[in-house]
Structures are given as C-alpha cells and as structure tokens.
Amino acid sequence: MAKPIRNIPTLFGEEARKFEERALLVEANPGTIRIPRHDVEIVQNVLRSIGM
C-alpha cells in the first residue's frame, strides 16, 4: 500500500532569505543563539500533530 504524500511547507522570497541567513549564522556559531522554550514547544506540537 502506498503512503500518502504529505504537504511540506516551503519558504519563498524574503522569508526564505531570512531563514537561510539565520541558519547559516547558527551553523557558524553553534550554541550561541537561544530559542525560547515556548517557541520550541509550539514547533514540537505542530510536528507531532502532523505525524513527524
């Protein structure tokens, strides 16, 4: 039985540029950027709700 294809969010334009800029910053300086626990919980809940 085939698995259904999931809808994966994709960033475009300015959002994509900002995301890549921040990702490169974090990659170059691991452990220097703090993410508020509340934000982490929101992301975890979203991922859990879509089965990831």
N, C-alpha and C positions, 0 to 999 in steps of 0.2 A: 504494500500500500504506500502510495506517495505521501510525503509530508507536505503540508501546505506551505506556501511561500509567505514569509512574514513581511509586513510593511516596515522598512527600515528608514528612520528619519534621515534626511540628507540636508546638509547646510549648503547655502548658496551665497554668493556675493559677499557683502560686508561681514555677515555672521561667520562665514567660512574663513575669511581672512583673519578675523579676531580669534577664532578658535585655534587656527594653526599657529598664530603668533604666540598665544598663551601656552599651547602645547610645547612649542619649541623652547620657550622660557623655562617651563617646568622641567623639561628634559635636560636642559643645560645646567639647571640648578636644583637637583633633587632635594626634597625635604625643606625647601625654603618657603614654599607657598602653603599656607594653612587654609583648609576648606572647613567652614563652619559645620559642626556635627549635624545641624538641622538640614543643611543642603545635602549632605551625604545620605541622610535618612530618606529624603524626598526621592533622590535618584534610585536608591535601593528599592523603595516601594514601587516606583514606576517599572523598574526592570523585573521585579517579582511579579507584578500584575500582568506583564506581557509574556511571562514564562521564560525569562532569561536568567 
